[in-house]
Amino acid sequence: MGRDQALRDSRLVFYAQDVARLDGELDAFLELSNAKAALLVDKEGHLVTRRGEPLQTGSLESVAALIAGSFAATREMARLLGESQFTSLFHQGQRDSIQLQLIGERTLLGVLFDERTNLGLVRYYGAETSRNLTTIFDEITSRPEGSGAALPADFKADAKAALDNLF
């Protein structure tokens, strides 16, 4: 197996049209649930996309890494309790709460919400959103290699020229 195929197997490749579809699903979810923000994070802790209100404190990268870390720790707890894994987690704060949900095999959905909504609505609309996102991820995974938005043929030469101009 070539290096490119190994990378494709371990990490999804997103094109602009993929992110637009994901953003559309997240926007619809936020409108229905009245949650503050939604973040899609891969299991390694890399932010795929986010929608909604900006974070009040902290960086998105830190939150994304902590979402992935929380799931990794919980996976071990599930194993010790005889479960293959837990698919959702909930953390309640005094002001804000976060619902974390596994989407497919590689992606996590983090939903930040406050008193404008409740956990029941977040979970209810999150279930439909999870199914829709899983469908999108399945389509991305099954897409033939090279069928996305390809770089122009002269991209390599243009990039080399731009780098040469910098140095």
N, CA and C atoms as an extended XYZ file, in Angstrom:
501
Properties=species:S:1:pos:R:3:atomname:S:1:resname:S:1:resid:I:1 pbc="F F F"
N         0.857       -1.175        0.000 N   MET     1
C         0.000        0.000        0.000 CA  MET     1
C         0.898        1.231        0.000 C   MET     1
N         0.598        2.158       -0.910 N   GLY     2
C         1.397        3.364       -1.009 CA  GLY     2
C         1.139        4.305        0.149 C   GLY     2
N         2.050        5.241        0.307 N   ARG     3
C         1.940        6.211        1.399 CA  ARG     3
C         0.679        7.060        1.282 C   ARG     3
N         0.338        7.480        0.052 N   ASP     4
C        -0.878        8.281       -0.150 CA  ASP     4
C        -2.124        7.504        0.256 C   ASP     4
N        -2.179        6.219       -0.101 N   GLN     5
C        -3.350        5.417        0.243 CA  GLN     5
C        -3.422        5.204        1.750 C   GLN     5
N        -2.272        4.993        2.395 N   ALA     6
C        -2.255        4.820        3.854 CA  ALA     6
C        -2.783        6.074        4.538 C   ALA     6
N        -2.401        7.247        4.032 N   LEU     7
C        -2.892        8.501        4.603 CA  LEU     7
C        -4.395        8.645        4.379 C   LEU     7
N        -4.869        8.290        3.190 N   ARG     8
C        -6.306        8.345        2.907 CA  ARG     8
C        -7.081        7.426        3.835 C   ARG     8
N        -6.515        6.247        4.122 N   ASP     9
C        -7.191        5.291        4.983 CA  ASP     9
C        -7.248        5.763        6.428 C   ASP     9
N        -6.235        6.513        6.860 N   SER    10
C        -6.182        6.933        8.256 CA  SER    10
C        -6.799        8.315        8.491 C   SER    10
N        -6.896        9.135        7.470 N   ARG    11
C        -7.408       10.494        7.640 CA  ARG    11
C        -8.237       10.877        6.416 C   ARG    11
N        -9.367       11.491        6.670 N   LEU    12
C       -10.212       11.931        5.572 CA  LEU    12
C        -9.616       13.169        4.914 C   LEU    12
N        -9.826       13.294        3.614 N   VAL    13
C        -9.396       14.461        2.856 CA  VAL    13
C       -10.648       15.263        2.526 C   VAL    13
N       -10.666       16.519        2.932 N   PHE    14
C       -11.820       17.374        2.721 CA  PHE    14
C       -11.520       18.405        1.650 C   PHE    14
N       -12.482       18.598        0.770 N   TYR    15
C       -12.407       19.652       -0.229 CA  TYR    15
C       -13.402       20.735        0.161 C   TYR    15
N       -13.333       21.881       -0.506 N   ALA    16
C       -14.194       23.016       -0.162 CA  ALA    16
C       -15.669       22.630       -0.191 C   ALA    16
N       -16.073       21.849       -1.194 N   GLN    17
C       -17.487       21.467       -1.280 CA  GLN    17
C       -17.879       20.551       -0.118 C   GLN    17
N       -16.937       19.738        0.398 N   ASP    18
C       -17.220       18.887        1.560 CA  ASP    18
C       -17.475       19.739        2.799 C   ASP    18
N       -16.605       20.706        3.025 N   VAL    19
C       -16.739       21.573        4.197 CA  VAL    19
C       -18.027       22.392        4.106 C   VAL    19
N       -18.392       22.816        2.901 N   ALA    20
C       -19.644       23.560        2.735 CA  ALA    20
C       -20.844       22.688        3.114 C   ALA    20
N       -20.830       21.422        2.735 N   ARG    21
C       -21.924       20.515        3.110 CA  ARG    21
C       -21.958       20.299        4.620 C   ARG    21
N       -20.784       20.091        5.226 N   LEU    22
C       -20.709       19.906        6.677 CA  LEU    22
C       -21.202       21.151        7.399 C   LEU    22
N       -20.763       22.316        6.930 N   ASP    23
C       -21.199       23.575        7.541 CA  ASP    23
C       -22.707       23.741        7.442 C   ASP    23
N       -23.288       23.345        6.312 N   GLY    24
C       -24.735       23.438        6.152 CA  GLY    24
C       -25.475       22.586        7.168 C   GLY    24
N       -24.987       21.382        7.401 N   GLU    25
C       -25.597       20.504        8.411 CA  GLU    25
C       -25.479       21.113        9.802 C   GLU    25
N       -24.295       21.648       10.115 N   LEU    26
C       -24.095       22.245       11.439 CA  LEU    26
C       -24.958       23.491       11.626 C   LEU    26
N       -25.077       24.304       10.579 N   ASP    27
C       -25.930       25.504       10.668 CA  ASP    27
C       -27.380       25.121       10.935 C   ASP    27
N       -27.876       24.108       10.216 N   ALA    28
C       -29.259       23.659       10.425 CA  ALA    28
C       -29.440       23.131       11.849 C   ALA    28
N       -28.458       22.354       12.326 N   PHE    29
C       -28.523       21.830       13.688 CA  PHE    29
C       -28.573       22.962       14.712 C   PHE    29
N       -27.719       23.954       14.565 N   LEU    30
C       -27.682       25.066       15.521 CA  LEU    30
C       -28.996       25.831       15.528 C   LEU    30
N       -29.590       26.009       14.366 N   GLU    31
C       -30.870       26.722       14.297 CA  GLU    31
C       -31.966       25.932       15.012 C   GLU    31
N       -32.015       24.627       14.790 N   LEU    32
C       -33.056       23.800       15.411 CA  LEU    32
C       -32.859       23.636       16.919 C   LEU    32
N       -31.620       23.436       17.339 N   SER    33
C       -31.347       23.127       18.747 CA  SER    33
C       -31.170       24.374       19.612 C   SER    33
N       -30.882       25.509       18.978 N   ASN    34
C       -30.598       26.755       19.672 CA  ASN    34
C       -29.318       26.666       20.519 C   ASN    34
N       -28.400       25.792       20.100 N   ALA    35
C       -27.100       25.696       20.768 CA  ALA    35
C       -26.216       26.863       20.326 C   ALA    35
N       -25.150       27.105       21.068 N   LYS    36
C       -24.250       28.227       20.783 CA  LYS    36
C       -23.286       27.943       19.643 C   LYS    36
N       -22.673       26.763       19.640 N   ALA    37
C       -21.649       26.461       18.646 CA  ALA    37
C       -21.529       24.957       18.459 C   ALA    37
N       -21.045       24.577       17.283 N   ALA    38
C       -20.806       23.173       16.983 CA  ALA    38
C       -19.426       23.061       16.338 C   ALA    38
N       -18.656       22.083       16.810 N   LEU    39
C       -17.315       21.853       16.288 CA  LEU    39
C       -17.215       20.413       15.810 C   LEU    39
N       -16.669       20.211       14.617 N   LEU    40
C       -16.345       18.873       14.146 CA  LEU    40
C       -14.843       18.710       14.285 C   LEU    40
N       -14.448       17.635       14.957 N   VAL    41
C       -13.048       17.398       15.290 CA  VAL    41
C       -12.717       15.970       14.894 C   VAL    41
N       -11.529       15.743       14.290 N   ASP    42
C       -11.156       14.353       14.032 CA  ASP    42
C       -10.620       13.735       15.316 C   ASP    42
N       -10.482       12.422       15.335 N   LYS    43
C       -10.093       11.736       16.574 CA  LYS    43
C        -8.693       12.098       17.045 C   LYS    43
N        -7.877       12.666       16.150 N   GLU    44
C        -6.535       13.105       16.542 CA  GLU    44
C        -6.551       14.495       17.163 C   GLU    44
N        -7.717       15.142       17.169 N   GLY    45
C        -7.832       16.452       17.799 CA  GLY    45
C        -7.702       17.626       16.856 C   GLY    45
N        -7.757       17.379       15.540 N   HIS    46
C        -7.680       18.462       14.559 CA  HIS    46
C        -9.084       18.972       14.247 C   HIS    46
N        -9.244       20.273       14.279 N   LEU    47
C       -10.525       20.889       13.970 CA  LEU    47
C       -10.807       20.744       12.478 C   LEU    47
N       -11.968       20.180       12.140 N   VAL    48
C       -12.385       20.049       10.751 CA  VAL    48
C       -13.125       21.321       10.338 C   VAL    48
N       -14.137       21.702       11.137 N   THR    49
C       -14.880       22.933       10.896 CA  THR    49
C       -15.651       23.293       12.160 C   THR    49
N       -16.084       24.537       12.231 N   ARG    50
C       -16.882       24.989       13.369 CA  ARG    50
C       -17.891       25.997       12.876 C   ARG    50
N       -19.020       26.053       13.570 N   ARG    51
C       -20.080       26.991       13.241 CA  ARG    51
C       -20.637       27.554       14.535 C   ARG    51
N       -21.266       28.704       14.440 N   GLY    52
C       -21.889       29.295       15.606 CA  GLY    52
C       -21.073       30.412       16.213 C   GLY    52
N       -21.368       30.688       17.475 N   GLU    53
C       -20.739       31.787       18.193 CA  GLU    53
C       -19.268       31.490       18.480 C   GLU    53
N       -18.436       32.527       18.506 N   PRO    54
C       -17.019       32.311       18.868 CA  PRO    54
C       -16.887       31.937       20.342 C   PRO    54
N       -15.795       31.262       20.663 N   LEU    55
C       -15.517       30.925       22.057 CA  LEU    55
C       -15.210       32.199       22.826 C   LEU    55
N       -15.654       32.246       24.088 N   GLN    56
C       -15.386       33.412       24.932 CA  GLN    56
C       -13.930       33.453       25.381 C   GLN    56
N       -13.405       32.290       25.721 N   THR    57
C       -12.003       32.192       26.143 CA  THR    57
C       -11.403       30.929       25.545 C   THR    57
N       -10.090       30.868       25.500 N   GLY    58
C        -9.420       29.680       24.991 CA  GLY    58
C        -9.385       29.649       23.479 C   GLY    58
N        -8.551       28.761       22.971 N   SER    59
C        -8.404       28.648       21.521 CA  SER    59
C        -9.189       27.451       21.013 C   SER    59
N        -9.638       27.542       19.789 N   LEU    60
C       -10.347       26.430       19.162 CA  LEU    60
C        -9.470       25.189       19.087 C   LEU    60
N        -8.188       25.389       18.811 N   GLU    61
C        -7.269       24.259       18.705 CA  GLU    61
C        -7.162       23.520       20.031 C   GLU    61
N        -7.124       24.256       21.129 N   SER    62
C        -7.057       23.626       22.452 CA  SER    62
C        -8.342       22.868       22.757 C   SER    62
N        -9.479       23.467       22.461 N   VAL    63
C       -10.759       22.799       22.702 CA  VAL    63
C       -10.851       21.535       21.849 C   VAL    63
N       -10.450       21.622       20.584 N   ALA    64
C       -10.501       20.451       19.697 CA  ALA    64
C        -9.633       19.323       20.246 C   ALA    64
N        -8.431       19.658       20.684 N   ALA    65
C        -7.533       18.639       21.241 CA  ALA    65
C        -8.124       18.023       22.511 C   ALA    65
N        -8.754       18.840       23.346 N   LEU    66
C        -9.357       18.330       24.579 CA  LEU    66
C       -10.581       17.463       24.304 C   LEU    66
N       -11.343       17.792       23.272 N   ILE    67
C       -12.472       16.942       22.875 CA  ILE    67
C       -11.964       15.559       22.503 C   ILE    67
N       -10.934       15.505       21.675 N   ALA    68
C       -10.366       14.216       21.268 CA  ALA    68
C        -9.765       13.485       22.466 C   ALA    68
N        -9.090       14.208       23.337 N   GLY    69
C        -8.498       13.596       24.527 CA  GLY    69
C        -9.552       13.047       25.462 C   GLY    69
N       -10.652       13.756       25.599 N   SER    70
C       -11.748       13.297       26.445 CA  SER    70
C       -12.305       11.976       25.920 C   SER    70
N       -12.477       11.877       24.612 N   PHE    71
C       -12.974       10.632       24.032 CA  PHE    71
C       -11.959        9.508       24.185 C   PHE    71
N       -10.691        9.817       24.039 N   ALA    72
C        -9.666        8.777       24.183 CA  ALA    72
C        -9.670        8.215       25.607 C   ALA    72
N        -9.769        9.087       26.604 N   ALA    73
C        -9.802        8.626       27.994 CA  ALA    73
C       -11.067        7.827       28.273 C   ALA    73
N       -12.167        8.275       27.726 N   THR    74
C       -13.437        7.595       27.957 CA  THR    74
C       -13.480        6.236       27.263 C   THR    74
N       -12.782        6.109       26.139 N   ARG    75
C       -12.710        4.819       25.443 CA  ARG    75
C       -12.124        3.754       26.360 C   ARG    75
N       -11.093        4.122       27.101 N   GLU    76
C       -10.471        3.177       28.031 CA  GLU    76
C       -11.422        2.845       29.181 C   GLU    76
N       -12.145        3.838       29.685 N   MET    77
C       -13.120        3.599       30.742 CA  MET    77
C       -14.206        2.639       30.246 C   MET    77
N       -14.673        2.852       29.028 N   ALA    78
C       -15.688        1.962       28.444 CA  ALA    78
C       -15.167        0.536       28.372 C   ALA    78
N       -13.932        0.386       27.930 N   ARG    79
C       -13.330       -0.948       27.822 CA  ARG    79
C       -13.284       -1.634       29.181 C   ARG    79
N       -12.915       -0.894       30.220 N   LEU    80
C       -12.851       -1.458       31.565 CA  LEU    80
C       -14.234       -1.858       32.086 C   LEU    80
N       -15.273       -1.207       31.576 N   LEU    81
C       -16.639       -1.519       31.990 CA  LEU    81
C       -17.323       -2.523       31.057 C   LEU    81
N       -16.560       -3.052       30.093 N   GLY    82
C       -17.093       -4.067       29.196 CA  GLY    82
C       -17.803       -3.524       27.970 C   GLY    82
N       -17.682       -2.252       27.701 N   GLU    83
C       -18.267       -1.644       26.504 CA  GLU    83
C       -17.174       -1.484       25.449 C   GLU    83
N       -17.562       -1.533       24.181 N   SER    84
C       -16.561       -1.285       23.144 CA  SER    84
C       -16.154        0.186       23.144 C   SER    84
N       -17.118        1.059       23.362 N   GLN    85
C       -16.848        2.490       23.513 CA  GLN    85
C       -18.139        3.190       23.915 C   GLN    85
N       -17.997        4.399       24.462 N   PHE    86
C       -19.146        5.254       24.701 CA  PHE    86
C       -19.239        6.191       23.503 C   PHE    86
N       -20.432        6.412       22.989 N   THR    87
C       -20.571        7.232       21.794 CA  THR    87
C       -20.923        8.677       22.081 C   THR    87
N       -21.277        8.984       23.320 N   SER    88
C       -21.536       10.387       23.652 CA  SER    88
C       -21.124       10.667       25.089 C   SER    88
N       -20.754       11.916       25.306 N   LEU    89
C       -20.348       12.405       26.622 CA  LEU    89
C       -21.032       13.742       26.856 C   LEU    89
N       -21.275       14.044       28.118 N   PHE    90
C       -21.901       15.316       28.455 CA  PHE    90
C       -21.166       15.901       29.648 C   PHE    90
N       -20.809       17.178       29.538 N   HIS    91
C       -20.169       17.899       30.632 CA  HIS    91
C       -21.012       19.142       30.916 C   HIS    91
N       -21.461       19.266       32.156 N   GLN    92
C       -22.311       20.392       32.531 CA  GLN    92
C       -21.544       21.349       33.406 C   GLN    92
N       -21.584       22.615       33.023 N   GLY    93
C       -20.971       23.661       33.814 CA  GLY    93
C       -22.030       24.543       34.441 C   GLY    93
N       -21.575       25.512       35.188 N   GLN    94
C       -22.513       26.428       35.830 CA  GLN    94
C       -23.238       27.291       34.801 C   GLN    94
N       -22.508       27.692       33.763 N   ARG    95
C       -23.074       28.559       32.738 CA  ARG    95
C       -23.208       27.844       31.392 C   ARG    95
N       -22.188       27.133       30.978 N   ASP    96
C       -22.156       26.463       29.683 CA  ASP    96
C       -21.983       24.969       29.853 C   ASP    96
N       -22.469       24.240       28.863 N   SER    97
C       -22.325       22.788       28.850 CA  SER    97
C       -21.831       22.367       27.476 C   SER    97
N       -21.318       21.135       27.393 N   ILE    98
C       -20.861       20.611       26.118 CA  ILE    98
C       -21.299       19.156       25.986 C   ILE    98
N       -21.860       18.842       24.853 N   GLN    99
C       -22.244       17.476       24.494 CA  GLN    99
C       -21.256       17.031       23.423 C   GLN    99
N       -20.626       15.888       23.628 N   LEU   100
C       -19.677       15.333       22.668 CA  LEU   100
C       -20.262       14.045       22.118 C   LEU   100
N       -20.174       13.880       20.804 N   GLN   101
C       -20.779       12.715       20.176 CA  GLN   101
C       -19.864       12.187       19.083 C   GLN   101
N       -19.706       10.878       19.054 N   LEU   102
C       -18.932       10.225       18.017 CA  LEU   102
C       -19.756       10.186       16.740 C   LEU   102
N       -19.158       10.618       15.641 N   ILE   103
C       -19.801       10.595       14.324 CA  ILE   103
C       -18.990        9.640       13.456 C   ILE   103
N       -19.585        8.526       13.092 N   GLY   104
C       -18.842        7.534       12.310 CA  GLY   104
C       -17.714        6.946       13.137 C   GLY   104
N       -16.600        6.690       12.493 N   GLU   105
C       -15.461        6.084       13.173 CA  GLU   105
C       -14.338        7.061       13.480 C   GLU   105
N       -14.342        8.231       12.832 N   ARG   106
C       -13.171        9.098       12.915 CA  ARG   106
C       -13.431       10.511       13.393 C   ARG   106
N       -14.688       10.888       13.581 N   THR   107
C       -14.996       12.295       13.819 CA  THR   107
C       -15.861       12.467       15.060 C   THR   107
N       -15.671       13.582       15.737 N   LEU   108
C       -16.408       13.910       16.950 CA  LEU   108
C       -17.131       15.235       16.750 C   LEU   108
N       -18.341       15.307       17.264 N   LEU   109
C       -19.120       16.539       17.235 CA  LEU   109
C       -19.182       17.084       18.650 C   LEU   109
N       -18.702       18.299       18.828 N   GLY   110
C       -18.793       18.991       20.103 CA  GLY   110
C       -19.824       20.095       19.995 C   GLY   110
N       -20.821       20.087       20.874 N   VAL   111
C       -21.886       21.093       20.847 CA  VAL   111
C       -21.841       21.877       22.151 C   VAL   111
N       -21.601       23.173       22.045 N   LEU   112
C       -21.597       24.051       23.209 CA  LEU   112
C       -22.967       24.710       23.320 C   LEU   112
N       -23.536       24.684       24.536 N   PHE   113
C       -24.848       25.296       24.717 CA  PHE   113
C       -24.978       25.842       26.133 C   PHE   113
N       -25.978       26.708       26.296 N   ASP   114
C       -26.230       27.326       27.595 CA  ASP   114
C       -27.721       27.238       27.917 C   ASP   114
N       -28.206       28.131       28.753 N   GLU   115
C       -29.593       28.057       29.216 CA  GLU   115
C       -30.626       28.351       28.132 C   GLU   115
N       -30.211       28.800       26.959 N   ARG   116
C       -31.160       29.058       25.865 CA  ARG   116
C       -31.783       27.769       25.328 C   ARG   116
N       -31.183       26.645       25.653 N   THR   117
C       -31.698       25.352       25.206 CA  THR   117
C       -31.466       24.337       26.306 C   THR   117
N       -31.686       23.051       26.005 N   ASN   118
C       -31.447       22.030       27.017 CA  ASN   118
C       -30.851       20.789       26.368 C   ASN   118
N       -30.345       19.906       27.205 N   LEU   119
C       -29.677       18.699       26.724 CA  LEU   119
C       -30.603       17.849       25.866 C   LEU   119
N       -31.880       17.771       26.207 N   GLY   120
C       -32.826       16.978       25.429 CA  GLY   120
C       -32.914       17.435       23.984 C   GLY   120
N       -33.030       18.751       23.766 N   LEU   121
C       -33.086       19.268       22.399 CA  LEU   121
C       -31.774       19.041       21.660 C   LEU   121
N       -30.653       19.242       22.350 N   VAL   122
C       -29.346       19.029       21.726 CA  VAL   122
C       -29.203       17.573       21.296 C   VAL   122
N       -29.593       16.654       22.155 N   ARG   123
C       -29.495       15.229       21.806 CA  ARG   123
C       -30.482       14.843       20.711 C   ARG   123
N       -31.702       15.352       20.796 N   TYR   124
C       -32.726       15.014       19.806 CA  TYR   124
C       -32.284       15.440       18.403 C   TYR   124
N       -31.947       16.716       18.243 N   TYR   125
C       -31.524       17.198       16.928 CA  TYR   125
C       -30.121       16.698       16.569 C   TYR   125
N       -29.326       16.403       17.574 N   GLY   126
C       -27.997       15.846       17.331 CA  GLY   126
C       -28.047       14.463       16.699 C   GLY   126
N       -29.070       13.668       17.029 N   ALA   127
C       -29.193       12.324       16.453 CA  ALA   127
C       -29.401       12.403       14.946 C   ALA   127
N       -30.284       13.291       14.496 N   GLU   128
C       -30.511       13.455       13.053 CA  GLU   128
C       -29.262       14.022       12.376 C   GLU   128
N       -28.655       15.003       13.000 N   THR   129
C       -27.446       15.599       12.442 CA  THR   129
C       -26.338       14.560       12.337 C   THR   129
N       -26.218       13.706       13.346 N   SER   130
C       -25.222       12.638       13.319 CA  SER   130
C       -25.427       11.720       12.114 C   SER   130
N       -26.668       11.337       11.851 N   ARG   131
C       -26.958       10.484       10.690 CA  ARG   131
C       -26.580       11.200        9.387 C   ARG   131
N       -26.926       12.473        9.278 N   ASN   132
C       -26.615       13.231        8.066 CA  ASN   132
C       -25.108       13.396        7.872 C   ASN   132
N       -24.400       13.690        8.965 N   LEU   133
C       -22.945       13.831        8.875 CA  LEU   133
C       -22.287       12.500        8.526 C   LEU   133
N       -22.790       11.411        9.099 N   THR   134
C       -22.243       10.086        8.793 CA  THR   134
C       -22.396        9.785        7.309 C   THR   134
N       -23.533       10.135        6.729 N   THR   135
C       -23.743        9.939        5.293 CA  THR   135
C       -22.715       10.725        4.485 C   THR   135
N       -22.485       11.969        4.863 N   ILE   136
C       -21.492       12.792        4.167 CA  ILE   136
C       -20.107       12.167        4.295 C   ILE   136
N       -19.729       11.745        5.511 N   PHE   137
C       -18.409       11.140        5.708 CA  PHE   137
C       -18.271        9.834        4.924 C   PHE   137
N       -19.332        9.047        4.856 N   ASP   138
C       -19.298        7.809        4.069 CA  ASP   138
C       -19.071        8.118        2.592 C   ASP   138
N       -19.722        9.159        2.092 N   GLU   139
C       -19.525        9.564        0.700 CA  GLU   139
C       -18.091       10.030        0.461 C   GLU   139
N       -17.537       10.775        1.406 N   ILE   140
C       -16.155       11.251        1.279 CA  ILE   140
C       -15.197       10.058        1.275 C   ILE   140
N       -15.440        9.109        2.178 N   THR   141
C       -14.566        7.941        2.287 CA  THR   141
C       -14.616        7.079        1.031 C   THR   141
N       -15.781        6.943        0.435 N   SER   142
C       -15.927        6.074       -0.729 CA  SER   142
C       -15.615        6.777       -2.044 C   SER   142
N       -15.319        8.051       -1.996 N   ARG   143
C       -15.018        8.813       -3.206 CA  ARG   143
C       -13.733        8.283       -3.835 C   ARG   143
N       -13.735        8.057       -5.144 N   PRO   144
C       -12.509        7.598       -5.802 CA  PRO   144
C       -11.379        8.607       -5.613 C   PRO   144
N       -10.185        8.096       -5.468 N   GLU   145
C        -9.018        8.958       -5.277 CA  GLU   145
C        -8.883        9.919       -6.448 C   GLU   145
N        -8.627       11.181       -6.125 N   GLY   146
C        -8.415       12.179       -7.164 CA  GLY   146
C        -9.693       12.752       -7.745 C   GLY   146
N       -10.850       12.429       -7.164 N   SER   147
C       -12.109       12.926       -7.726 CA  SER   147
C       -12.529       14.257       -7.127 C   SER   147
N       -11.750       14.789       -6.205 N   GLY   148
C       -12.093       16.079       -5.605 CA  GLY   148
C       -11.578       17.216       -6.453 C   GLY   148
N       -11.605       18.379       -5.896 N   ALA   149
C       -11.132       19.564       -6.602 CA  ALA   149
C        -9.621       19.489       -6.718 C   ALA   149
N        -9.153       19.165       -7.895 N   ALA   150
C        -7.720       18.987       -8.125 CA  ALA   150
C        -7.033       20.348       -8.248 C   ALA   150
N        -5.752       20.352       -7.918 N   LEU   151
C        -4.958       21.557       -8.095 CA  LEU   151
C        -4.662       21.737       -9.575 C   LEU   151
N        -4.514       22.970      -10.006 N   PRO   152
C        -4.191       23.200      -11.415 CA  PRO   152
C        -2.868       22.526      -11.782 C   PRO   152
N        -2.719       22.164      -13.040 N   ALA   153
C        -1.527       21.454      -13.500 CA  ALA   153
C        -0.255       22.249      -13.235 C   ALA   153
N        -0.319       23.572      -13.315 N   ASP   154
C         0.874       24.392      -13.136 CA  ASP   154
C         1.069       24.850      -11.684 C   ASP   154
N         0.322       24.262      -10.742 N   PHE   155
C         0.406       24.670       -9.342 CA  PHE   155
C         1.817       24.496       -8.792 C   PHE   155
N         2.443       23.362       -9.077 N   LYS   156
C         3.783       23.092       -8.548 CA  LYS   156
C         4.778       24.149       -9.022 C   LYS   156
N         4.739       24.481      -10.299 N   ALA   157
C         5.657       25.484      -10.834 CA  ALA   157
C         5.374       26.857      -10.227 C   ALA   157
N         4.082       27.198      -10.094 N   ASP   158
C         3.725       28.485       -9.496 CA  ASP   158
C         4.153       28.569       -8.041 C   ASP   158
N         3.963       27.484       -7.296 N   ALA   159
C         4.366       27.461       -5.890 CA  ALA   159
C         5.883       27.577       -5.766 C   ALA   159
N         6.630       26.888       -6.627 N   LYS   160
C         8.088       26.961       -6.593 CA  LYS   160
C         8.544       28.378       -6.889 C   LYS   160
N         7.938       29.017       -7.871 N   ALA   161
C         8.298       30.391       -8.227 CA  ALA   161
C         7.998       31.339       -7.070 C   ALA   161
N         6.861       31.151       -6.415 N   ALA   162
C         6.518       32.007       -5.280 CA  ALA   162
C         7.500       31.823       -4.140 C   ALA   162
N         7.902       30.597       -3.868 N   LEU   163
C         8.892       30.352       -2.810 CA  LEU   163
C        10.252       30.932       -3.179 C   LEU   163
N        10.639       30.792       -4.453 N   ASP   164
C        11.913       31.376       -4.906 CA  ASP   164
C        11.914       32.889       -4.731 C   ASP   164
N        10.767       33.540       -4.978 N   ASN   165
C        10.667       34.986       -4.804 CA  ASN   165
C        10.802       35.398       -3.333 C   ASN   165
N        10.321       34.538       -2.426 N   LEU   166
C        10.429       34.837       -0.997 CA  LEU   166
C        11.868       34.795       -0.519 C   LEU   166
N        12.614       33.861       -1.067 N   PHE   167
C        13.994       33.682       -0.612 CA  PHE   167
C        14.943       34.231       -1.626 C   PHE   167
